[in-house]
Each structure stands twice: as structure tokens, then as C-alpha cells.
Amino acid sequence: MSKQAIKNSITLKGSAAIIKEYLNYGINSILFQRGIYPAESFVPAQQYGLTILMSKDEKIKDFLKNVLGQAEEWLALNKVEKFSMVISNVNTKEVLECWDFRIDPERNDQNKDPNVDPNNPTSSKELKKIQAEIGAVMRQIAATVSYLPLLECICSFDLLIHTLKDCDIPDNWNETENVSIKNSQVVNLKSFSTGLHKLDTVVSYKMTD
């Protein structure tokens, strides 16, 4: 029994890796679904029982690798409150859409066990179940094209990591203010849990006139 429990346990680092992977697939899916880049610059990949379109642009891949790599480090330390993907009009710089990935540490039953180190918690939640929950969120992301306003201008995107105040920020990172969208509408998508982190996906968008 003990070997099985160890085999199925997810550590904070493991939970952070699961979230990083979701963010990578989720952001790529949003880039494709929202038409930020040409459809021909994406290639299909299989994940979560779905076909997800992933950018083949090396600059985008490197950018995501660097930002999500840093996010993963901070997630493993429970230093991240929220991760935001901001879509803006290239010419006016106006924010048209913001995808927030809100992250909350979870308190599981192991926190009550005196034999478990609170600084190194683990989750016994099965990876298959976690991925099924993520797959449900990914389906919702793909379905947002049915109600989100068409982005008729040239747009760019940026990624923001909202950390706790005691988090050490690298010198090549800049602090920024919260994003606001005028005349916005908010849609809450499904959440998923690793047993150590709960992640809610929320999209805010500017209502068309």
C-alpha cells in the first residue's frame, strides 16, 4: 500500500508542471481560436483526449517557454495568485480581452496528518482525473468563439504573472498594474484541481458597441 501511495502522489513541483502544461496548451488554443496569428502558423497536437492547435512560430514558442518556465518555479513555491493573458489592439494599445487563470493553494486531508511535512505536501489525486478536468476546460476555451466578439483589428498578446509581495522578481522582469477593460463582460469557465492547486479560468472581454 505504501509503495502505491508514493507512486500516485503529486508534489508541489508536479502540480506546478501540470499547470504549466495546461497554460501552454490553453494559451496556444486561445491564440488560434481568437485569430491572433494566421491559422497556417499552427500545427495539431494531441493532448487531454483532444486535438489542440499549437503555434509553430519559434519566437512564440521561446517566449512561452521562458515565461511559463518562470511561472512553474513560482508555482512550486506557492507564490502565484494569478496568470493573465492580455489581448490588445496593436495600434491603439487598448485591451480588448483578458484571460485570467486564478490559482489557489488547496488544503487537503494530509494537512491534518502530523506525520506529513506541511512544507512538502502531496496529492493522491489521479493524473487521469486531473487531465479529464483540464480537457473539459479546453473544450470550453474552444467553444468561446461562439460568443466572444470578433477581433477585427490587428492584435498582440502579453502574459502577466501576479505573484505574492514576498516573491523575488528577476532583474529582466518589470512590474505592472492590473489590467482593466472598459464596458467589459466576464465569463467564468470550469475549474480544475490537482489536489494542491485549484485553477479557475475566467475571460473578460470588451462588449461591442
Salt bridges, closest charged atoms under 4 A:
GLU58 OE2 - LYS61 NZ 3.33
GLU72 OE1 - LYS20 NZ 3.31
GLU94 OE2 - LYS206 NZ 2.70
GLU97 OE1 - ARG34 NH2 2.90
ASP100 OD2 - LYS82 NZ 3.84
GLU133 OE2 - LYS125 NZ 2.81
ASP166 OD2 - LYS79 NZ 2.86
ASP200 OD2 - LYS198 NZ 2.94
